[in-house]
Amino acid sequence: MVKLTQTTLYERNWSILAEKYYTSQELADGVGVSRSTIYRFLKVNHIEPIKSTGRSKLYDKQTFKRAQQELLL
């Protein structure tokens, strides 16, 4: 059994908070395509958002990198 110390819990929570999430507009701007292209990419690849906050859907860095690879020929 692993005993978690206070420091370990703090580091774990901090790494979760430090991770960057992207809106569909940020994905589009970062890749250099339109927002409708990003929506189509997400739909075709069955990619779900990591988080939803109100009307915003947030995607992780892995989704950003995948969009760059697949949309930039």
N, C-alpha and C positions, 0 to 999 in steps of 0.2 A: 504494500500500500504506500502511495506517495503522499507525503505530508507537504501541503502547500504553506509556505511562509507568507507573511504579510507582504514582503518584497516581491515574491513571485506573483501574487495576486495583483499587485500594483502594476508590475511590468506587463502582465497579460492584459489588463484593462487598458493600459496606455497604448499598447500596440493595436488594439481594436479601434481606439479613438483616433490614432494617428493615420489609419488607412484612408486613402483618398477615394471618394466616390464621385462619379460623374453623372450629370444629367444628360439627356439625349442631345441637348444643344451643345454641351461641352464636348461630347463625343464627336458630333458633327464638325464643330470648329477645329478640334484637335486633329481629326483625320483629313479635313479639308473637303468635305462633301456636304450635301444638304441634309436637313433634319429628316426629310421624307426618305432619303436613301438609308439613313440610320434606322428608321422605323422598319423599312423593308428588310434590311439586314437582320434586325432583331427577330422579326416575324419568321423569316425563312429559316433561320438557325435555331428557332425555338428557345431563345435566350430570355430568361425571366429576370426582372430586377432583383438586386440584392436587398434593397430597402425601398419602401414606399413611404413618403412623408407627405401627407395631404395629396396634392395633385402631382407632385414630383415623383418620378421613378428614378432610382439611383442604381448605377452599374459600377462594378469594380474595375480595377486596373487590367485584369485578365481580359475582360470584355473589350476594353479600349485597345489593347494590343492585338486582339483577334480581329477587330474591325480594321485596324491599320493594315494588317497582313492581307486580309481578304479583299478589302476595297481599294487598296493602292496596288495596282498591277504593275 
